[in-house]
């Protein structure tokens, strides 16, 4: 689940914070990684 979005000085997205539903672990990733289908799949798996 995306819990935060980090923006640069021009309000462009730079990174997102993801929180794991079960463990509540938080990880920050460059937002463009979410568009990489080799890394992320849409929906539950």
C-alpha positions as CSV (number, residue, x, y, z in Angstrom):
1,X,0.0,0.0,0.0
2,X,1.4,3.4,-0.9
3,X,1.4,5.6,2.2
4,X,3.4,8.7,1.1
5,X,4.6,10.3,-2.1
6,X,7.8,12.4,-2.1
7,X,8.0,15.4,-4.5
8,X,10.9,17.5,-5.9
9,X,11.0,21.3,-6.0
10,X,8.7,21.4,-9.1
11,X,6.1,19.0,-7.4
12,X,7.2,16.1,-9.6
13,X,7.1,12.6,-7.9
14,X,10.5,11.3,-6.9
15,X,9.8,8.4,-4.5
16,X,7.0,6.6,-2.7
17,X,6.8,4.9,0.6
18,X,5.2,1.5,0.6
19,X,3.8,-0.3,3.7
20,X,3.4,-4.1,3.8
21,X,-0.1,-4.9,4.9
22,X,0.8,-7.9,7.0
23,X,4.1,-6.9,8.6
24,X,3.7,-3.0,8.4
25,X,7.3,-2.8,7.1
26,X,7.9,0.4,5.2
27,X,10.1,0.7,2.1
28,X,10.9,3.8,0.0
29,X,11.3,3.3,-3.7
30,X,11.8,5.5,-6.7
31,X,8.3,5.9,-8.1
32,X,9.3,4.7,-11.6
33,X,9.9,1.2,-10.3
34,X,6.2,0.8,-9.7
35,X,5.7,1.0,-13.5
36,X,8.2,-1.8,-14.2
37,X,6.2,-4.9,-14.8
38,X,9.3,-7.1,-14.2
39,X,9.3,-5.9,-10.6
40,X,5.7,-5.2,-9.7
41,X,2.3,-6.7,-10.6
42,X,-1.0,-4.9,-10.2
43,X,-3.3,-6.4,-7.7
44,X,-3.0,-9.2,-5.1
45,X,-0.7,-12.2,-5.8
